[in-house]
Amino acid sequence: MAGDRQERPWATFPPHVISEIHRAADRGLYYIRGAGAWRAVPSFDDLVFLGASVSRYPLEGYRERCDTNVTIGARHASRPVELKIPITIAGMSFGALSANAKRALGLGASAMGTSTTTGDGGMTMEEREASETLVYQVLPSRYGMDPDHLRIADAIEVVVGQGAKPGGGGMLLGQKVTERVADLRTLPAGIDQRSACRHPDWTGPDDLAIKILELREITNWEKPVYVKVGATRTQYDVALAVKAGADAVVVDGMQGGTAATQEVFIEDVGIPTLPAVRLAVEALKELGVHRQVQLIVSGGIRTGSDVAKALALGADAVSIGMAALMALNCNAPLYLEDYEALGTRPGACNLCQTGRCPVGVTTQDPLLEARLDPEEAGRRVRNYLSTLTMECQTLARACGKSHVHNLEPEDLAALTVEAAAMAQVPLAGTDWIPGRR
């Protein structure tokens, strides 16, 4: 009996915590990795749809239309972005990703009539040529910032923060800073790049309003201006972005990924995407601009049901990052010996920061990058986006909706008390919404 008790593992110190303590004690450095959070949090998986039956009338999938188009940025821009589907590709930089990966994402998104986003480090001409609709990110680093590129983009996204590291700057380790990446960012090659955590020329919402006005003047008031925030104090951040003049707000939940940051950021900063959607919608409704200022939600979107649930909670569109990389074959069971050399395996690899990606997605090594054929990978992205769209339409039709934006919270129920409280939808089988009297 005593021996059994001695072999019982600690709840406070499970094996992975003990291992990290040993690593920290050996090296005296925090751990950096890529991808997103490992911890389980309440998510869209905890919601279900209430399909139509007698009380609601469903639509026939093969005979009745269910539209998916979305317009972003008509609030102030003379040339708003018109997308055929409400699913966009999130900002991921050339540097974090290979040039072939960036081109593939552009080709796949363009085939489906949606947009891609540049990420930190500026615009490459391959990306511009492959992307029918391209959003240009303005980040605190200003790496690769070029007014001419602002003018040839289709929209501008001012990045205040992202879900994997709210309050933290970008990171690109030296092994990925090749001569070309360094030249684009005006940096020395082979040296770790650590971006600023805040924009150098403004410190609050009043300065943000000035920055947005500057961007509009540079682009002749043609381009929509988005503001992207990591999900933390979501209601305040969304409201202030709207007051500063944003045409659209991008809210990135803590499940969002990254090419590299401290693990303590990934696991312990920010709130899940599920409550962030609701809080953002509440802020927009309070200001009377819901659907006038578009809400784009990102962080852990993987399936058509995730898309549909985000839209039902009030989002206008979603943005995918890690899932899009999976469509490029990230973590695919290929080149197993290379995964083994990294000390990992397909399905568990989060070593984007090493630049040794076995499938050529998150690398600048020419030999590894050559493993990713942009045309074939672009076809895979197109197929994935098409599948997400059809799944979303299927769920909308099942709820009797002729447009995916007609989905609403009334179409949802929660499977857990936590999800019911976060999403403010009833616990399944009841009319109880935790927190409401």
C-alpha positions as CSV (number, residue, x, y, z in Angstrom):
1,M,0.0,0.0,0.0
2,A,2.8,2.5,0.9
3,G,4.6,1.7,-2.3
4,D,1.4,2.4,-4.4
5,R,1.1,5.8,-2.7
6,Q,4.8,6.7,-3.4
7,E,4.3,6.0,-7.1
8,R,1.3,8.3,-7.4
9,P,2.1,11.3,-9.7
10,W,1.7,14.8,-8.4
11,A,-1.2,16.9,-9.7
12,T,0.9,20.1,-9.2
13,F,4.0,18.7,-10.7
14,P,3.1,16.4,-13.6
15,P,6.0,15.0,-15.7
16,H,6.0,17.9,-18.3
17,V,6.2,20.5,-15.5
18,I,9.1,18.6,-13.8
19,S,10.8,18.4,-17.2
20,E,10.5,22.1,-17.7
21,I,11.9,22.9,-14.3
22,H,14.9,20.7,-15.0
23,R,15.4,22.4,-18.4
24,A,15.1,25.9,-16.9
25,A,17.5,25.0,-14.1
26,D,20.1,23.6,-16.6
27,R,20.0,26.5,-19.1
28,G,18.7,29.6,-17.2
29,L,16.6,30.6,-20.3
30,Y,12.9,30.7,-21.1
31,Y,11.6,28.2,-23.7
32,I,10.8,29.5,-27.2
33,R,8.6,27.5,-29.6
34,G,6.1,27.9,-32.4
35,A,2.4,26.9,-33.0
36,G,-0.3,27.5,-30.4
37,A,-1.4,26.7,-26.9
38,W,-1.3,23.1,-25.7
39,R,-3.7,23.6,-22.8
40,A,-7.4,22.7,-23.3
41,V,-9.8,25.6,-23.0
42,P,-13.5,26.0,-23.7
43,S,-13.9,26.3,-27.4
44,F,-16.4,26.0,-30.3
45,D,-16.3,22.3,-29.7
46,D,-18.4,23.0,-26.6
47,L,-21.3,24.4,-28.7
48,V,-23.8,22.5,-30.9
49,F,-26.3,23.8,-33.4
50,L,-30.1,23.4,-33.0
51,G,-31.0,22.2,-36.5
52,A,-34.5,22.9,-37.9
53,S,-37.3,20.4,-37.7
54,V,-41.0,21.3,-37.0
55,S,-40.5,24.7,-35.3
56,R,-38.0,25.8,-38.0
57,Y,-37.9,24.9,-41.7
58,P,-34.6,23.7,-43.1
59,L,-33.3,24.4,-46.6
60,E,-32.7,21.8,-49.2
61,G,-29.0,21.6,-49.8
62,Y,-29.1,20.8,-53.6
63,R,-31.9,23.2,-54.6
64,E,-31.9,26.2,-52.3
65,R,-29.1,28.7,-52.1
66,C,-27.1,29.6,-49.1
67,D,-24.8,32.5,-49.8
68,T,-21.4,33.1,-48.3
69,N,-20.1,36.4,-49.6
70,V,-18.9,39.2,-47.3
71,T,-18.0,42.9,-47.8
72,I,-15.3,44.3,-45.5
73,G,-14.5,47.9,-45.1
74,A,-17.4,49.9,-46.6
75,R,-17.5,52.2,-43.5
76,H,-14.9,54.6,-44.8
77,A,-13.0,53.0,-47.8
78,S,-14.0,53.8,-51.3
79,R,-12.9,50.3,-52.4
80,P,-14.0,47.8,-49.8
81,V,-12.9,44.2,-49.9
82,E,-15.4,41.9,-51.6
83,L,-14.9,38.2,-50.6
84,K,-16.8,35.2,-51.9
85,I,-16.4,33.3,-48.6
86,P,-16.1,34.5,-45.0
87,I,-12.8,32.7,-44.4
88,T,-9.5,34.5,-44.8
89,I,-5.8,33.6,-44.4
90,A,-4.2,35.2,-41.4
91,G,-1.0,37.2,-41.4
92,M,2.1,35.0,-41.5
93,S,5.3,36.6,-42.7
94,F,7.8,35.7,-45.3
95,G,10.6,34.7,-43.0
96,A,8.4,32.8,-40.6
97,L,7.2,30.9,-43.8
98,S,9.0,30.0,-46.9
99,A,8.4,31.9,-50.1
100,N,6.8,28.8,-51.6
101,A,4.4,28.6,-48.7
102,K,3.4,32.2,-49.0
103,R,2.8,31.7,-52.8
104,A,0.8,28.6,-52.2
105,L,-1.5,30.3,-49.7
106,G,-2.0,33.1,-52.2
107,L,-2.9,30.7,-55.0
108,G,-5.3,28.7,-52.8
109,A,-7.1,31.7,-51.4
110,S,-7.4,33.4,-54.8
111,A,-9.0,30.3,-56.3
112,M,-11.7,30.6,-53.6
113,G,-12.1,34.3,-53.9
114,T,-10.7,35.3,-50.5
115,S,-7.8,37.2,-49.1
116,T,-4.3,36.5,-47.7
117,T,-2.3,38.7,-45.3
118,T,1.4,39.7,-45.5
119,G,2.5,39.3,-41.8
120,D,5.6,41.0,-40.3
121,G,8.4,41.8,-42.6
122,G,6.7,43.4,-45.6
123,M,5.4,42.2,-49.0
124,T,7.1,40.0,-51.5
125,M,6.2,40.3,-55.2
126,E,5.5,36.5,-55.4
127,E,2.9,37.0,-52.7
128,R,1.3,40.0,-54.4
129,E,1.2,38.2,-57.7
130,A,-0.3,35.0,-56.3
131,S,-2.9,36.8,-54.1
132,E,-6.0,38.3,-55.8
133,T,-6.8,40.1,-52.5
134,L,-3.9,41.0,-50.2
135,V,-4.0,42.6,-46.8
136,Y,-0.9,44.5,-45.9
137,Q,0.1,44.4,-42.2
138,V,1.5,47.5,-40.4
139,L,3.3,46.2,-37.3
140,P,5.3,47.8,-34.5
141,S,8.5,46.6,-36.1
142,R,7.9,48.5,-39.3
143,Y,10.1,45.8,-41.0
144,G,9.7,46.0,-44.7
145,M,7.4,49.0,-44.5
146,D,7.0,50.6,-47.9
147,P,4.3,53.2,-48.8
148,D,4.3,51.9,-52.4
149,H,3.3,48.5,-51.1
150,L,0.5,50.0,-49.0
151,R,-0.8,51.5,-52.3
152,I,-0.8,48.2,-54.2
153,A,-2.4,46.2,-51.4
154,D,-6.1,45.8,-51.2
155,A,-6.5,46.5,-47.4
156,I,-4.3,47.5,-44.5
157,E,-4.2,45.8,-41.1
158,V,-2.7,47.7,-38.1
159,V,-1.5,45.0,-35.8
160,V,-1.7,46.0,-32.1
161,G,-1.3,42.4,-30.9
162,Q,-2.0,38.8,-31.7
163,G,-3.6,35.9,-29.8
164,A,-0.4,33.9,-29.2
165,K,1.4,36.8,-27.5
166,P,-0.7,39.8,-26.5
167,G,1.6,42.5,-25.2
168,G,4.6,40.9,-26.8
169,G,6.5,41.6,-30.0
170,G,7.3,39.3,-32.9
171,M,10.3,37.0,-33.0
172,L,12.3,35.5,-35.8
173,L,15.4,33.6,-34.8
174,G,18.7,34.0,-36.6
175,Q,18.7,30.7,-38.4
176,K,15.7,31.9,-40.5
177,V,17.1,35.4,-41.2
178,T,18.7,34.7,-44.6
179,E,20.2,37.4,-46.8
180,R,16.8,37.9,-48.5
181,V,14.8,38.1,-45.3
182,A,17.4,40.4,-43.8
183,D,17.4,42.7,-46.9
184,L,13.6,42.9,-46.8
185,R,13.6,43.9,-43.1
186,T,16.8,46.0,-43.2
187,L,18.5,43.7,-40.6
188,P,21.8,41.9,-40.4
189,A,21.6,38.3,-41.6
190,G,21.8,35.5,-39.1
191,I,20.9,37.6,-36.1
192,D,17.8,37.0,-34.0
193,Q,15.0,39.5,-34.8
194,R,12.9,40.6,-31.8
195,S,10.2,43.2,-32.7
196,A,8.9,45.9,-30.5
197,C,5.8,45.1,-28.4
198,R,4.2,48.4,-29.2
199,H,4.1,50.9,-32.1
200,P,6.9,53.5,-31.8
201,D,4.8,56.5,-32.8
202,W,1.7,56.2,-30.7
203,T,0.8,55.2,-27.2
204,G,-3.0,55.1,-27.1
205,P,-6.2,55.3,-29.0
206,D,-5.9,59.0,-29.9
207,D,-2.6,58.3,-31.6
208,L,-4.1,55.2,-33.3
209,A,-6.7,57.5,-34.8
210,I,-3.9,59.7,-36.2
211,K,-2.1,56.6,-37.6
212,I,-5.3,55.4,-39.3
213,L,-5.8,58.8,-40.9
214,E,-2.2,58.8,-42.1
215,L,-2.7,55.4,-43.7
216,R,-5.9,56.6,-45.4
217,E,-4.2,59.7,-46.8
218,I,-1.3,57.6,-48.2
219,T,-3.8,55.3,-50.0
220,N,-6.2,58.0,-51.1
221,W,-9.0,56.7,-48.8
222,E,-9.4,53.7,-51.0
223,K,-8.2,50.9,-48.8
224,P,-10.1,49.5,-45.8
225,V,-8.1,49.7,-42.5
226,Y,-8.4,46.8,-40.1
227,V,-7.1,46.9,-36.5
228,K,-6.0,43.5,-35.0
229,V,-5.9,42.9,-31.3
230,G,-5.1,39.9,-29.2
231,A,-8.0,38.8,-27.1
232,T,-7.5,40.2,-23.6
233,R,-9.6,43.3,-22.6
234,T,-11.7,42.7,-25.7
235,Q,-14.6,45.0,-25.1
236,Y,-12.4,48.0,-24.5
237,D,-10.0,47.3,-27.3
238,V,-12.7,46.8,-29.9
239,A,-14.6,49.9,-28.8
240,L,-11.4,52.0,-28.9
241,A,-10.4,50.6,-32.4
242,V,-13.9,51.6,-33.7
243,K,-13.6,55.1,-32.1
244,A,-10.2,55.4,-33.8
245,G,-11.8,54.9,-37.2
246,A,-11.2,51.2,-38.0
247,D,-13.3,49.7,-40.8
248,A,-12.9,46.2,-39.4
249,V,-11.6,44.7,-36.2
250,V,-9.7,41.4,-36.0
251,V,-9.8,39.7,-32.7
252,D,-7.3,36.8,-32.2
253,G,-8.0,34.4,-29.4
254,M,-5.4,32.7,-27.3
255,Q,-5.5,29.5,-29.4
256,G,-3.9,31.5,-32.2
257,G,-0.4,30.3,-33.3
258,T,2.9,31.9,-33.9
259,A,6.2,31.1,-35.6
260,A,8.1,31.8,-32.4
261,T,7.6,33.2,-28.9
262,Q,8.1,32.4,-25.3
263,E,6.0,29.5,-24.2
264,V,4.8,31.4,-21.2
265,F,3.1,33.8,-23.6
266,I,1.4,31.0,-25.6
267,E,0.0,29.3,-22.6
268,D,-0.7,32.0,-20.0
269,V,-1.7,35.3,-21.8
270,G,-5.0,36.1,-23.3
271,I,-8.5,34.6,-23.2
272,P,-10.0,31.9,-25.4
273,T,-11.6,32.7,-28.8
274,L,-15.1,31.6,-27.6
275,P,-15.7,34.4,-25.1
276,A,-13.7,36.9,-27.2
277,V,-16.2,36.7,-30.0
278,R,-19.1,37.5,-27.7
279,L,-17.3,40.4,-26.0
280,A,-16.4,41.9,-29.3
281,V,-19.9,41.6,-30.7
282,E,-21.3,43.2,-27.5
283,A,-18.9,46.1,-27.9
284,L,-19.9,46.7,-31.5
285,K,-23.6,46.5,-30.6
286,E,-23.2,48.9,-27.8
287,L,-21.7,51.4,-30.3
288,G,-24.4,50.7,-32.8
289,V,-22.0,49.5,-35.5
290,H,-22.4,45.7,-35.5
291,R,-22.2,44.6,-39.2
292,Q,-21.2,48.1,-40.1
293,V,-17.7,47.6,-38.7
294,Q,-16.8,44.0,-39.6
295,L,-15.6,41.6,-37.0
296,I,-13.0,39.0,-38.1
297,V,-12.3,36.3,-35.6
298,S,-9.2,34.1,-35.5
299,G,-7.5,31.7,-33.1
300,G,-8.1,28.0,-33.3
301,I,-10.5,27.9,-36.3
302,R,-10.2,24.5,-37.9
303,T,-13.5,23.2,-39.3
304,G,-16.6,24.5,-41.1
305,S,-18.5,24.1,-37.8
306,D,-16.0,26.4,-36.1
307,V,-16.6,29.0,-38.9
308,A,-20.4,28.6,-38.6
309,K,-20.3,29.0,-34.8
310,A,-18.2,32.1,-35.0
311,L,-20.6,33.6,-37.5
312,A,-23.6,32.6,-35.4
313,L,-22.1,34.4,-32.4
314,G,-21.9,37.6,-34.5
315,A,-18.6,37.5,-36.5
316,D,-18.6,38.6,-40.1
317,A,-15.6,36.4,-41.1
318,V,-12.9,34.3,-39.7
319,S,-9.2,34.1,-40.3
320,I,-7.1,30.9,-40.3
321,G,-3.4,30.5,-39.7
322,M,-2.2,27.2,-38.3
323,A,-5.0,25.3,-40.0
324,A,-3.9,26.8,-43.4
325,L,-0.4,25.5,-42.7
326,M,-1.8,22.1,-42.0
327,A,-3.4,22.2,-45.4
328,L,0.1,22.8,-46.8
329,N,1.2,19.5,-45.1
330,C,2.5,21.0,-41.9
331,N,2.8,18.0,-39.5
332,A,2.1,15.5,-42.3
333,P,3.6,12.0,-42.0
334,L,6.4,12.7,-44.5
335,Y,10.2,12.8,-44.2
336,L,9.9,10.9,-40.9
337,E,13.7,10.8,-40.4
338,D,13.8,14.6,-40.4
339,Y,11.1,14.9,-37.7
340,E,13.1,12.3,-35.7
341,A,16.3,14.4,-36.0
342,L,14.3,17.3,-34.5
343,G,13.3,15.2,-31.6
344,T,9.6,15.2,-32.5
345,R,7.1,13.4,-34.8
346,P,4.3,14.4,-37.2
347,G,1.3,15.5,-35.4
348,A,3.3,16.8,-32.4
349,C,5.8,19.2,-34.1
350,N,5.8,22.8,-32.9
351,L,9.4,23.6,-33.8
352,C,8.7,26.3,-36.4
353,Q,11.3,28.5,-34.9
354,T,14.2,26.1,-35.8
355,G,13.8,26.7,-39.6
356,R,14.2,22.9,-40.1
357,C,10.6,22.2,-41.2
358,P,10.6,18.8,-42.8
359,V,7.9,19.7,-45.3
360,G,9.2,23.1,-46.4
361,V,6.6,25.3,-44.8
362,T,8.4,27.2,-42.0
363,T,11.9,27.3,-43.3
364,Q,14.3,29.4,-45.4
365,D,16.5,26.4,-46.3
366,P,16.4,26.0,-50.1
367,L,16.6,22.2,-50.0
368,L,13.7,22.0,-47.5
369,E,11.7,24.7,-49.2
370,A,11.9,22.8,-52.5
371,R,9.9,20.0,-50.9
372,L,6.8,22.3,-51.1
373,D,5.4,22.7,-54.6
374,P,3.4,26.0,-54.6
375,E,1.0,24.8,-57.3
376,E,0.2,21.5,-55.6
377,A,0.1,23.1,-52.1
378,G,-2.1,25.9,-53.4
379,R,-4.6,23.2,-54.7
380,R,-4.6,21.7,-51.2
381,V,-5.4,25.1,-49.6
382,R,-8.2,25.6,-52.2
383,N,-9.7,22.2,-51.4
384,Y,-9.5,22.9,-47.7
385,L,-11.2,26.3,-47.9
386,S,-13.8,24.8,-50.2
387,T,-14.5,22.0,-47.6
388,L,-14.8,24.6,-44.8
389,T,-17.2,26.6,-46.9
390,M,-19.5,23.7,-47.7
391,E,-19.5,22.5,-44.1
392,C,-20.5,26.0,-43.0
393,Q,-23.3,26.2,-45.7
394,T,-24.5,22.7,-44.6
395,L,-25.0,23.9,-41.0
396,A,-26.6,27.1,-42.1
397,R,-29.1,25.3,-44.3
398,A,-29.9,22.9,-41.5
399,C,-30.8,25.9,-39.4
400,G,-33.0,27.3,-42.2
401,K,-30.7,30.1,-43.3
402,S,-30.2,31.4,-46.8
403,H,-27.0,33.2,-45.9
404,V,-24.4,32.1,-43.5
405,H,-24.6,35.6,-41.8
406,N,-28.2,34.8,-40.9
407,L,-26.9,32.3,-38.3
408,E,-27.5,33.7,-34.8
409,P,-27.0,32.7,-31.1
410,E,-30.5,31.3,-31.0
411,D,-29.3,28.5,-33.3
412,L,-26.8,27.4,-30.6
413,A,-26.7,25.5,-27.3
414,A,-23.8,24.8,-25.0
415,L,-22.6,21.4,-23.7
416,T,-20.8,22.8,-20.6
417,V,-21.6,25.4,-18.0
418,E,-18.3,27.2,-18.9
419,A,-19.1,27.4,-22.6
420,A,-22.7,28.6,-21.8
421,A,-21.3,31.4,-19.6
422,M,-18.6,32.4,-22.1
423,A,-20.8,32.4,-25.2
424,Q,-23.9,33.5,-23.4
425,V,-26.1,30.8,-25.0
426,P,-28.3,28.3,-23.1
427,L,-27.0,25.2,-21.6
428,A,-28.3,22.4,-23.8
429,G,-31.8,21.2,-22.7
430,T,-32.4,24.2,-20.5
431,D,-33.1,27.9,-20.9
432,W,-30.4,28.8,-18.4
433,I,-27.6,31.1,-19.5
434,P,-25.1,31.4,-16.6
435,G,-24.7,35.0,-15.4
436,R,-28.1,36.1,-16.5
437,R,-31.0,36.5,-14.0
